């Protein structure tokens, strides 16, 4: 049985981390490196860092900064934001990223997913999908939630996996930063559309929300930002709560005595 992963999300804008609501109203929450160092000690399974400035400005990934961040990150590290070709992906992987997250670049050039999977392996390719509700269900958005695509999340997720994506990160823009719970119907729809792990994102406010995403919607991992930034809840607490509910979670490594 695959064990559920707990993944803090770090949104990087300019000189530090930010968090907003509905991909808007950004407020600063501190510098990047101290947050990474704290999470190294917090029993997290992975970290996701997304450069939201690069998503909208068209700037390439800041490889130098990612190198500095990766040097201090001792858990699997996924990096995204502004990635539009495999050269940039290779630079990020060489800088220390374990996976690269594609969103806008994958929509603009779907063959990027296939080429990345061929060159680096599907396990390195995470396709991130940001979705808003509409009258017919949900619609995918790019450029940090500012441009509509006309595509449904389930349809796009299925195509992305067919092209070689090894994982899907699905974020509800409507729930983002609200701490009112994941959009379980959205998560479940994407889970049913693909055969790879799905990470639920957008709206986590407590451990019960995480349990729902896993046990009710079928997510393979749960990502959270506001919940860990602004409450006393912790990744270790999330694992304990999920384990108590019967969810298989990864436990912290304990060195042998002596």
LOKOL-382069 format. One line per 3 residues: number of its first residue (from 1); their letters; for each residue z, y, x of N, C-alpha, C. Coordinates in pm, 1 decimal. Layout:
<rs>
NUM> A> Z/Y/X/Z/Y/X/Z/Y/X | ...
</rs>
This chain:
<rs>
1> XXX> 0.0/-120.1/84.5/0.0/0.0/0.0/0.0/124.7/87.8 | -91.9/219.5/57.0/-93.7/345.0/131.1/28.8/428.1/95.8 | 89.4/487.4/196.0/207.9/568.6/171.7/168.1/713.7/146.9
4> XXX> 236.4/775.0/52.2/206.0/911.1/11.2/244.4/1009.6/121.5 | 158.7/1108.8/143.9/183.2/1208.5/247.1/231.6/1340.0/185.6 | 323.5/1405.7/255.9/372.5/1537.8/220.2/313.0/1637.7/319.1
7> XXX> 239.3/1737.8/268.3/160.9/1824.2/356.3/186.3/1971.8/324.6 | 260.6/2042.0/407.0/269.6/2188.1/391.8/135.2/2253.3/424.4 | 103.1/2357.5/348.3/-20.1/2432.9/369.6/14.3/2570.5/424.6
10> XXX> -52.6/2608.7/532.5/-33.1/2739.8/595.1/-159.9/2821.0/576.3 | -148.6/2934.9/507.5/-262.7/3023.1/485.3/-253.9/3138.0/584.5 | -352.9/3144.9/669.5/-352.2/3235.2/783.3/-448.2/3351.4/757.4
13> XXX> -396.0/3472.9/765.0/-477.8/3591.8/741.2/-445.0/3695.3/846.8 | -540.9/3721.1/934.6/-519.4/3822.2/1038.1/-415.0/3777.9/1138.7 | -300.7/3846.8/1138.3/-199.8/3821.3/1241.1/-89.1/3726.6/1195.8
16> XXX> -92.8/3679.6/1072.4/16.7/3593.0/1028.9/-14.9/3515.3/903.3 | 88.1/3452.0/850.4/75.8/3370.1/730.8/97.7/3454.8/606.7 | 25.8/3417.4/500.9/40.7/3485.9/373.1/52.6/3382.1/261.8
19> XXX> 99.9/3428.1/147.3/98.4/3344.5/26.8/77.9/3435.9/-91.6 | -4.8/3391.5/-185.8/-33.6/3471.1/-303.3/-19.1/3391.7/-430.9 | -73.3/3445.7/-538.2/-77.5/3378.5/-668.0/-221.2/3385.7/-717.6
22> XXX> -277.9/3270.7/-749.5/-415.6/3268.7/-795.3/-514.1/3320.4/-693.6 | -487.4/3294.1/-565.6/-572.9/3339.3/-456.0/-579.2/3491.8/-450.8 | -469.8/3559.3/-485.0/-466.1/3704.4/-487.1/-322.2/3750.1/-462.0
25> XXX> -303.3/3883.1/-456.3/-169.0/3941.6/-439.9/-97.4/3883.5/-318.4 | -165.8/3882.8/-206.0/-111.7/3820.6/-85.9/11.2/3894.4/-34.3 | 111.8/3819.6/4.2/226.0/3879.2/73.3/251.8/3801.0/201.7
28> XXX> 296.6/3871.5/301.8/317.0/3808.7/431.7/444.2/3724.5/430.2 | 437.4/3609.7/496.4/553.5/3520.4/501.6/595.4/3488.2/644.8 | 530.4/3553.0/744.5/573.3/3532.1/882.2/460.5/3488.4/973.0
31> XXX> 488.0/3481.3/1102.8/386.7/3439.1/1200.6/360.8/3288.4/1195.3 | 249.5/3249.2/1254.3/206.1/3109.7/1245.4/289.2/3016.5/1333.5 | 302.2/3050.0/1461.1/365.9/2956.8/1555.1/508.3/2917.4/1515.8
34> XXX> 596.8/3011.1/1477.4/730.3/2968.5/1436.9/728.8/2872.7/1318.4 | 635.9/2894.5/1224.0/627.2/2804.1/1109.2/588.6/2663.5/1153.7 | 493.2/2654.7/1244.8/452.8/2523.0/1295.1/569.4/2454.4/1365.6
37> XXX> 642.9/2530.6/1446.2/756.0/2472.1/1518.4/864.3/2422.7/1422.4 | 886.8/2496.3/1315.8/984.9/2451.8/1215.4/938.7/2324.1/1148.4 | 811.9/2320.2/1108.0/762.5/2200.9/1038.6/759.3/2078.9/1129.5
40> XXX> 747.3/2099.7/1259.2/755.8/1985.7/1352.1/886.9/1909.5/1335.4 | 991.5/1980.0/1292.5/1124.5/1919.6/1280.6/1159.4/1882.2/1137.1 | 1066.7/1902.0/1043.4/1098.5/1887.3/902.2/1042.6/1760.0/838.4
43> XXX> 1005.8/1661.1/916.8/961.8/1532.6/862.6/836.2/1545.0/777.5 | 744.3/1632.9/817.2/617.9/1642.6/744.5/520.5/1538.2/798.4 | 424.4/1501.9/715.8/326.2/1402.3/757.1/203.6/1465.8/821.3
46> XXX> 168.6/1583.6/775.9/54.6/1656.9/828.6/78.2/1805.1/802.9 | -2.2/1888.4/868.3/-7.7/2031.5/839.0/-153.2/2069.3/813.7 | -174.1/2158.3/717.3/-306.6/2214.8/692.6/-299.1/2364.4/718.4
49> XXX> -387.7/2415.0/804.1/-397.3/2558.2/833.9/-535.2/2606.4/792.0 | -539.1/2706.9/703.2/-666.8/2761.3/656.7/-672.4/2910.2/686.5 | -776.9/2950.0/757.7/-800.6/3091.5/788.4/-873.9/3153.3/669.6
52> XXX> -800.5/3222.4/581.5/-863.4/3274.5/460.1/-944.7/3399.9/487.3 | -923.6/3464.8/600.5/-1005.3/3580.2/636.2/-1146.5/3536.1/672.2 | -1157.0/3430.9/752.2/-1288.2/3381.0/793.6/-1369.5/3332.6/674.7
55> XXX> -1302.3/3283.8/570.4/-1373.3/3235.8/452.4/-1454.3/3345.2/385.4 | -1405.7/3468.4/389.3/-1472.4/3576.5/317.5/-1548.4/3672.6/408.2 | -1508.1/3681.7/534.4/-1570.5/3779.1/624.3/-1696.2/3727.3/692.6
58> XXX> -1710.7/3595.9/696.3/-1823.2/3538.6/768.4/-1798.1/3522.5/916.7 | -1676.4/3558.4/961.7/-1640.9/3541.7/1102.4/-1626.4/3392.9/1136.4 | -1658.0/3354.1/1258.4/-1639.4/3214.0/1298.0/-1491.7/3183.4/1316.7
61> XXX> -1455.5/3056.3/1322.5/-1315.2/3019.3/1346.2/-1263.6/3078.2/1477.2 | -1137.0/3114.6/1478.5/-1072.0/3169.3/1597.5/-1022.3/3051.1/1682.3 | -1110.0/3003.8/1768.7/-1081.0/2882.6/1845.4/-962.9/2902.6/1939.8
64> XXX> -954.5/3020.1/2000.6/-846.2/3046.1/2095.2/-709.9/3035.5/2026.6 | -697.3/3096.6/1909.3/-570.2/3089.4/1837.5/-540.0/2947.8/1791.9 | -642.3/2877.1/1742.7/-621.1/2738.6/1698.6/-573.1/2652.5/1814.8
67> XXX> -626.9/2676.1/1933.6/-581.6/2602.6/2052.1/-432.5/2625.7/2075.9 | -390.0/2752.0/2064.9/-248.0/2783.6/2082.6/-162.7/2715.2/1975.4 | -210.0/2716.8/1851.3/-134.2/2654.3/1743.2/-125.7/2502.5/1762.8
70> XXX> -238.7/2441.6/1798.5/-243.0/2296.4/1814.3/-153.2/2250.0/1928.7 | -141.4/2330.7/2032.4/-55.2/2295.6/2145.2/90.6/2280.9/2102.1 | 128.9/2349.8/1994.9/267.3/2345.6/1947.2/285.7/2255.8/1825.1
73> XXX> 177.4/2194.9/1779.1/184.7/2112.1/1658.4/189.2/1964.8/1696.6 | 294.9/1896.4/1656.1/314.9/1757.6/1695.3/298.8/1660.2/1579.1 | 232.5/1706.0/1472.5/195.9/1619.4/1359.9/45.6/1634.6/1339.7
76> XXX> -18.4/1541.9/1268.3/-162.1/1556.5/1242.9/-194.7/1693.9/1184.2 | -299.8/1754.7/1234.8/-328.4/1895.5/1210.5/-469.5/1910.8/1155.4 | -480.1/1962.1/1032.4/-609.5/1990.0/970.4/-632.2/2139.9/970.9
79> XXX> -751.5/2181.1/1013.4/-782.6/2324.1/1025.1/-909.4/2354.6/947.4 | -907.8/2466.4/873.2/-1025.5/2507.9/797.7/-1037.0/2658.6/792.5 | -1149.1/2703.5/736.7/-1173.2/2846.5/722.8/-1288.8/2893.3/807.5
82> XXX> -1399.3/2928.1/744.9/-1512.7/2983.1/816.8/-1598.4/2882.5/891.2 | -1577.8/2753.4/867.2/-1653.2/2650.6/941.0/-1787.9/2628.9/873.2 | -1895.0/2653.9/947.9/-2028.2/2645.7/887.8/-2126.5/2558.7/965.5
85> XXX> -2083.9/2499.1/1076.9/-2173.7/2409.0/1148.0/-2091.5/2311.7/1232.3 | -2159.5/2209.9/1284.8/-2089.1/2106.3/1359.9/-2047.3/2153.3/1498.3 | -2111.4/2256.7/1548.1/-2066.5/2312.7/1676.2/-1925.0/2368.2/1660.3
88> XXX> -1901.7/2441.7/1553.3/-1768.5/2494.8/1527.0/-1668.7/2381.5/1501.7 | -1712.5/2279.2/1432.8/-1624.8/2164.1/1410.7/-1583.9/2100.1/1542.8 | -1681.9/2081.2/1629.9/-1652.0/2022.0/1759.6/-1554.2/2108.3/1838.3
91> XXX> -1572.0/2239.4/1831.3/-1480.3/2329.6/1901.0/-1338.2/2316.4/1846.2 | -1324.7/2305.4/1715.4/-1192.2/2291.5/1655.8/-1128.0/2158.2/1692.9 | -1205.8/2052.2/1692.3/-1152.3/1921.7/1730.2/-1110.9/1920.9/1877.1
94> XXX> -1189.8/1982.2/1961.6/-1153.4/1990.7/2102.8/-1031.9/2080.6/2123.9 | -1013.9/2177.6/2032.8/-898.6/2267.1/2042.8/-768.7/2199.7/2001.8 | -780.2/2083.0/1936.1/-660.2/2009.6/1899.2/-647.5/1973.1/1753.1
97> XXX> -742.0/2016.5/1670.1/-739.4/1975.1/1529.6/-769.8/1826.2/1519.4 | -702.6/1759.1/1426.6/-730.4/1617.4/1400.9/-836.5/1600.3/1292.8 | -839.2/1695.6/1199.0/-938.9/1696.7/1092.6/-986.4/1840.0/1074.6
100> XXX> -1105.8/1853.6/1018.9/-1159.1/1985.8/988.0/-1188.6/1992.9/839.5 | -1145.1/2102.0/779.3/-1158.4/2122.7/635.8/-1281.5/2208.7/608.1 | -1371.1/2159.6/524.4/-1493.6/2230.4/488.8/-1486.8/2271.4/342.5
103> XXX> -1526.5/2394.9/313.6/-1530.8/2438.5/174.6/-1660.0/2516.5/151.9 | -1657.9/2646.3/177.8/-1776.2/2728.9/156.1/-1895.6/2678.4/236.4 | -1873.5/2642.8/362.5/-1983.0/2594.9/446.2/-2048.1/2469.2/392.3
106> XXX> -1968.4/2381.7/330.3/-2023.0/2258.2/273.9/-2108.0/2287.1/150.6 | -2066.2/2384.6/69.0/-2147.0/2423.4/-46.3/-2278.0/2486.2/-1.5 | -2270.9/2572.2/97.6/-2390.8/2641.2/143.6/-2489.7/2545.4/209.2
109> XXX> -2435.6/2447.5/283.1/-2520.4/2350.8/354.0/-2461.9/2211.6/334.7 | -2491.9/2144.9/223.8/-2432.7/2012.9/198.6/-2457.8/1910.7/309.2 | -2571.1/1925.1/380.3/-2599.0/1832.0/489.5/-2496.4/1842.8/601.8
112> XXX> -2420.8/1952.4/604.7/-2315.0/1965.7/704.9/-2214.9/1851.5/693.6 | -2186.4/1808.8/572.1/-2091.4/1698.3/553.1/-2146.3/1571.3/617.6 | -2271.6/1540.1/589.0/-2333.8/1418.3/643.1/-2339.8/1422.3/795.0
115> XXX> -2382.1/1535.7/847.8/-2393.6/1547.8/993.0/-2257.0/1537.4/1059.9 | -2156.3/1599.4/998.8/-2021.1/1594.0/1055.1/-1968.0/1451.6/1053.6 | -1990.3/1380.9/944.6/-1942.1/1242.6/935.0/-2009.7/1154.0/1038.5
118> XXX> -2139.1/1176.5/1061.3/-2210.4/1097.1/1161.9/-2159.1/1126.2/1302.2 | -2133.9/1252.8/1331.5/-2096.4/1291.6/1467.6/-1949.6/1262.8/1499.3 | -1862.0/1286.3/1401.7/-1718.9/1281.0/1430.9/-1643.5/1172.7/1354.3
121> XXX> -1708.4/1111.9/1255.6/-1642.2/1010.8/1174.1/-1588.6/1072.5/1045.1 | -1596.1/996.1/937.4/-1552.2/1045.5/807.2/-1405.3/1084.6/807.8 | -1324.7/1019.1/892.8/-1181.5/1046.7/894.8/-1150.0/1189.2/938.4
124> XXX> -1246.8/1256.6/1003.0/-1226.5/1394.3/1048.3/-1272.7/1497.3/945.7 | -1339.0/1452.7/839.3/-1405.3/1545.3/747.7/-1329.8/1552.9/615.1 | -1266.7/1667.9/590.5/-1198.3/1694.2/464.7/-1278.7/1798.6/388.6
127> XXX> -1319.1/1766.6/267.9/-1387.1/1866.3/185.2/-1285.7/1924.4/87.7 | -1268.5/2055.4/98.6/-1173.5/2128.5/15.2/-1246.9/2187.7/-104.3 | -1189.4/2168.3/-223.0/-1250.4/2218.5/-346.1/-1149.7/2307.8/-417.1
130> XXX> -1189.8/2432.5/-442.7/-1107.6/2527.0/-517.8/-1168.2/2540.4/-656.6 | -1087.8/2518.3/-760.3/-1142.9/2513.8/-895.7/-1063.2/2599.3/-993.3 | -1136.3/2661.7/-1085.3/-1075.7/2735.6/-1196.6/-1113.3/2667.1/-1328.2
133> XXX> -1023.7/2679.0/-1424.6/-1054.5/2628.5/-1558.4/-1157.0/2719.9/-1626.4 | -1243.9/2657.1/-1706.1/-1333.1/2731.8/-1793.8/-1338.1/2660.4/-1928.0 | -1424.0/2705.0/-2016.5/-1426.4/2646.7/-2150.8/-1464.3/2499.8/-2149.6
136> XXX> -1544.3/2460.1/-2052.9/-1589.3/2321.7/-2049.0/-1508.3/2230.9/-1959.2 | -1410.5/2285.6/-1890.0/-1330.1/2205.1/-1798.4/-1289.3/2285.5/-1677.4 | -1360.5/2264.9/-1563.7/-1330.4/2339.1/-1441.3/-1460.7/2370.5/-1369.9
139> XXX> -1456.2/2475.8/-1286.6/-1571.0/2512.8/-1206.1/-1526.6/2536.6/-1062.3 | -1607.5/2491.8/-967.7/-1578.5/2513.4/-826.0/-1610.8/2657.0/-785.9 | -1525.9/2711.9/-698.3/-1547.0/2845.4/-643.1/-1544.1/2837.6/-491.4
142> XXX> -1618.5/2927.2/-427.4/-1619.8/2935.9/-281.4/-1570.7/3073.8/-237.6 | -1574.9/3098.4/-105.4/-1535.0/3227.4/-47.8/-1395.8/3266.9/-96.6 | -1299.8/3175.6/-74.9/-1159.2/3197.3/-113.6/-1144.8/3231.0/-261.7
145> XXX> -1220.3/3159.6/-343.5/-1205.8/3172.5/-487.9/-1278.2/3288.9/-549.8 | -1370.7/3353.1/-477.3/-1435.2/3474.5/-528.7/-1576.4/3452.3/-581.2 | -1638.3/3336.7/-552.8/-1775.8/3314.8/-597.0/-1787.4/3183.1/-673.2
148> XXX> -1839.6/3194.1/-794.7/-1859.7/3075.6/-878.1/-1981.6/2997.3/-829.4 | -1975.8/2866.3/-847.3/-2086.0/2781.0/-801.1/-2162.4/2713.4/-914.1 | -2101.6/2707.4/-1031.7/-2164.8/2634.7/-1140.5/-2147.9/2483.9/-1132.2
151> XXX> -2075.0/2436.8/-1033.8/-2055.0/2292.7/-1016.0/-1917.2/2250.9/-1066.2 | -1909.5/2129.6/-1121.0/-1779.4/2077.1/-1161.9/-1712.4/2012.1/-1042.2 | -1578.5/2017.9/-1034.1/-1507.9/1958.4/-919.6/-1534.0/1808.8/-903.8
154> XXX> -1535.0/1735.9/-1013.3/-1555.5/1591.1/-1003.1/-1695.5/1558.9/-951.0 | -1794.9/1632.2/-1002.8/-1932.7/1610.0/-959.5/-1948.4/1641.9/-811.3 | -1895.1/1755.4/-769.3/-1907.5/1794.9/-629.6/-1828.1/1702.0/-538.7
157> XXX> -1709.5/1660.9/-580.5/-1629.9/1568.8/-499.4/-1704.9/1437.5/-479.1 | -1766.0/1387.4/-585.9/-1841.8/1262.0/-575.8/-1956.4/1276.8/-476.5 | -2029.8/1387.7/-485.7/-2140.2/1409.7/-392.3/-2089.4/1422.2/-249.1
160> XXX> -1979.9/1494.0/-230.8/-1925.4/1512.5/-96.5/-1888.8/1379.0/-32.9 | -1829.6/1291.1/-111.9/-1792.6/1159.4/-59.3/-1917.8/1077.1/-30.3 | -2017.1/1085.4/-117.5/-2142.9/1015.4/-91.6/-2206.7/1062.5/38.0
163> XXX> -2185.2/1188.0/70.8/-2241.7/1244.0/193.2/-2157.1/1211.9/316.0 | -2034.9/1161.5/296.3/-1955.6/1118.5/410.4/-1816.4/1175.1/422.2 | -1772.7/1257.1/327.6/-1636.7/1311.9/335.2/-1533.8/1200.1/330.2
166> XXX> -1432.7/1210.3/415.4/-1329.3/1107.3/419.9/-1208.4/1138.4/334.8 | -1201.1/1262.8/284.6/-1086.1/1304.0/205.2/-1125.0/1427.5/124.4 | -1062.9/1440.7/5.7/-1084.7/1557.1/-78.8/-952.0/1629.5/-97.6
169> XXX> -953.9/1760.6/-75.8/-838.5/1846.2/-104.0/-873.6/1929.9/-225.7 | -808.9/1902.7/-340.0/-841.2/1973.2/-463.4/-730.2/2073.1/-496.8 | -769.3/2200.6/-509.7/-674.0/2307.9/-536.6/-706.1/2375.6/-668.9
172> XXX> -607.6/2388.0/-754.6/-621.3/2464.3/-878.0/-593.0/2610.9/-847.7 | -695.1/2695.9/-861.2/-675.8/2838.9/-839.3/-580.9/2895.9/-943.6 | -592.2/2847.1/-1067.2/-507.4/2896.8/-1175.8/-359.6/2869.1/-1150.2
175> XXX> -329.2/2755.9/-1088.6/-189.5/2719.0/-1064.3/-138.6/2767.8/-929.4 | -229.1/2808.9/-841.2/-190.8/2845.9/-705.2/-78.7/2949.6/-704.4 | 30.3/2919.4/-634.2/140.3/3012.6/-616.8/232.1/3028.8/-736.6
178> XXX> 201.3/2962.9/-847.7/284.1/2979.5/-967.9/408.7/2893.0/-965.6 | 406.6/2785.3/-890.2/514.9/2686.3/-884.5/546.3/2628.4/-1023.5 | 442.3/2620.9/-1109.1/457.0/2565.6/-1243.2/406.0/2422.4/-1254.3
181> XXX> 364.8/2366.3/-1142.9/316.4/2228.4/-1143.2/167.6/2221.0/-1117.0 | 125.4/2108.5/-1059.9/-16.8/2084.6/-1035.7/-92.7/2074.0/-1168.7 | -220.9/2100.8/-1165.7/-307.0/2075.5/-1280.7/-340.1/1926.3/-1278.2
184> XXX> -259.2/1848.2/-1347.6/-269.5/1702.6/-1337.5/-402.7/1650.1/-1389.4 | -456.4/1712.3/-1493.2/-584.5/1666.5/-1546.5/-696.4/1688.7/-1445.0 | -691.2/1800.0/-1374.4/-790.1/1827.4/-1270.0/-778.9/1725.6/-1158.1
187> XXX> -657.3/1701.7/-1111.0/-636.6/1604.7/-1003.4/-686.1/1467.3/-1045.3 | -649.3/1425.5/-1165.8/-688.1/1291.5/-1212.3/-839.8/1279.6/-1223.6 | -905.9/1384.9/-1270.9/-1051.1/1378.6/-1284.5/-1117.8/1357.6/-1148.8
190> XXX> -1069.0/1427.5/-1046.2/-1126.6/1412.7/-912.9/-1093.6/1276.0/-855.0 | -969.1/1229.4/-874.3/-930.6/1096.6/-825.8/-1023.1/990.0/-882.8 | -1054.6/1000.7/-1010.9/-1140.3/900.8/-1076.8/-1284.8/907.2/-1027.2
193> XXX> -1323.8/1021.6/-970.3/-1463.6/1040.1/-930.4/-1493.8/990.1/-790.0 | -1389.2/963.5/-709.5/-1411.8/930.8/-568.4/-1334.1/805.9/-526.8 | -1371.9/755.1/-410.2/-1307.6/634.7/-356.9/-1227.2/663.1/-230.8
196> XXX> -1205.1/790.5/-201.2/-1130.7/828.8/-81.1/-1001.0/896.9/-123.5 | -907.2/916.8/-30.4/-782.1/985.2/-65.9/-806.0/1125.9/-119.1 | -724.7/1162.0/-218.2/-729.3/1295.3/-278.0/-594.3/1363.1/-257.5
199> XXX> -597.4/1483.7/-202.9/-476.8/1563.2/-182.4/-467.4/1665.0/-295.8 | -357.1/1662.0/-369.7/-335.1/1757.6/-478.2/-275.1/1885.8/-421.7 | -326.9/2001.2/-466.8/-279.8/2129.4/-416.7/-285.0/2232.8/-528.6
202> XXX> -194.5/2331.1/-519.4/-194.9/2439.7/-615.8/-95.0/2421.0/-727.4 | 25.1/2482.0/-713.7/119.7/2482.0/-823.8/249.3/2408.6/-803.6 | 266.1/2338.4/-691.5/390.0/2262.5/-671.5/510.3/2356.1/-669.4
205> XXX> 611.9/2321.4/-748.9/733.4/2401.9/-751.9/858.8/2321.5/-734.1 | 848.8/2188.6/-751.2/965.3/2102.5/-733.3/919.4/1959.9/-705.7 | 1015.2/1876.1/-676.1/983.6/1737.6/-640.0/923.0/1660.9/-757.2
208> XXX> 963.2/1692.9/-878.6/908.6/1624.6/-995.7/759.4/1652.7/-1010.2 | 717.5/1773.2/-979.2/574.4/1803.0/-982.2/498.6/1711.6/-885.7 | 556.1/1687.7/-769.7/491.7/1599.7/-672.7/485.2/1456.7/-724.5
211> XXX> 593.2/1412.6/-784.9/593.3/1276.7/-842.4/483.8/1262.8/-947.3 | 468.5/1363.8/-1031.9/366.5/1359.6/-1136.1/226.9/1350.4/-1075.8 | 202.5/1428.5/-970.4/69.9/1427.1/-907.9/35.5/1289.7/-853.1
214> XXX> 136.5/1221.4/-802.6/114.6/1089.4/-742.7/110.4/980.0/-848.5 | 215.1/970.4/-926.9/227.6/857.9/-1019.8/146.4/876.2/-1147.7 | 129.7/999.2/-1192.9/57.5/1022.1/-1317.5/-90.2/1054.4/-1296.5
217> XXX> -120.5/1126.1/-1188.2/-259.4/1168.3/-1165.4/-329.9/1089.5/-1056.6 | -255.4/1014.1/-974.4/-317.5/926.9/-875.4/-344.8/986.9/-739.8 | -286.2/1101.8/-709.5/-309.1/1164.0/-578.7/-253.9/1077.0/-465.9
220> XXX> -319.3/1082.9/-350.9/-274.9/1009.5/-232.0/-183.9/1093.1/-144.0 | -182.2/1224.3/-168.4/-99.5/1316.3/-90.4/-76.2/1440.8/-174.1 | 30.7/1512.5/-141.6/61.4/1636.1/-213.0/80.0/1748.1/-111.5
223> XXX> 12.1/1859.3/-136.7/22.6/1977.1/-50.6/101.0/2085.3/-123.9 | 174.4/2165.5/-47.4/253.6/2272.3/-107.3/270.8/2384.7/-6.4 | 283.8/2506.3/-57.8/309.6/2621.9/26.8/429.9/2700.0/-25.2
226> XXX> 416.4/2762.5/-142.9/525.1/2844.8/-198.4/655.1/2767.5/-210.0 | 646.8/2644.6/-252.4/766.4/2561.8/-270.6/847.6/2550.1/-142.5 | 778.9/2538.5/-29.5/849.1/2526.4/97.7/882.6/2662.7/158.3
229> XXX> 800.6/2764.5/128.4/826.6/2897.9/182.6/942.9/2967.4/111.9 | 949.2/2951.9/-22.6/1034.7/3039.9/-102.2/1150.2/2970.1/-174.1 | 1168.6/2841.3/-155.4/1282.0/2772.5/-216.3/1355.8/2694.3/-107.6
232> XXX> 1466.6/2633.7/-144.7/1544.8/2554.0/-50.2/1493.9/2410.4/-39.6 | 1390.8/2378.7/-113.5/1336.9/2242.6/-111.4/1261.0/2218.0/19.1 | 1266.0/2095.7/66.9/1211.3/2062.1/197.7/1121.9/1938.9/189.5
235> XXX> 1035.4/1918.9/289.2/955.9/1795.6/293.4/1042.7/1670.2/294.1 | 1154.2/1673.2/367.8/1243.3/1556.7/369.6/1302.6/1532.8/231.2 | 1338.2/1640.0/162.1/1390.0/1626.0/26.1/1284.5/1570.3/-67.3
238> XXX> 1159.5/1612.6/-48.5/1050.5/1560.4/-130.9/1034.2/1411.0/-109.7 | 1042.0/1367.6/15.5/1028.6/1224.4/42.7/1142.3/1145.1/-20.2 | 1263.8/1198.8/-11.6/1378.1/1128.8/-70.0/1363.1/1117.5/-221.1
241> XXX> 1319.2/1225.2/-285.6/1302.5/1224.5/-430.3/1191.0/1129.6/-471.9 | 1081.3/1129.8/-399.2/970.9/1040.5/-432.2/1010.1/894.6/-410.7 | 1079.6/867.6/-301.4/1124.3/730.6/-275.3/1217.3/682.3/-386.2
244> XXX> 1304.9/771.1/-434.5/1396.8/734.6/-542.5/1321.7/703.4/-671.5 | 1202.0/761.8/-686.2/1120.6/738.0/-805.4/1028.2/617.9/-789.1 | 1037.9/549.6/-675.2/957.6/430.9/-653.0/825.9/454.9/-582.1
247> XXX> 809.5/573.8/-523.9/686.9/606.4/-451.4/703.5/568.8/-304.2 | 605.7/501.1/-249.0/609.8/464.6/-107.2/577.9/587.9/-23.6 | 670.3/627.5/63.0/651.2/744.1/148.6/669.2/704.2/294.4
250> XXX> 618.7/787.5/381.2/634.6/763.2/524.1/772.8/809.7/567.0 | 838.9/730.4/647.4/971.4/768.0/693.9/963.4/822.2/834.8 | 1063.3/900.0/871.1/1065.0/960.3/1004.3/1086.2/852.4/1110.5
253> XXX> 1024.8/875.2/1226.4/1040.2/781.7/1338.1/1179.0/796.9/1399.4 | 1244.7/685.8/1417.4/1376.1/685.8/1482.0/1367.2/609.5/1613.5 | 1388.2/675.2/1727.9/1379.9/604.6/1856.3/1481.3/491.2/1863.7
256> XXX> 1448.5/382.3/1933.3/1543.2/273.2/1948.9/1665.6/316.0/2027.1 | 1779.0/259.2/1993.6/1904.8/291.3/2063.6/1895.9/248.7/2209.1 | 1958.4/328.5/2295.6/1962.3/291.7/2437.6/1838.2/329.0/2510.4
</rs>
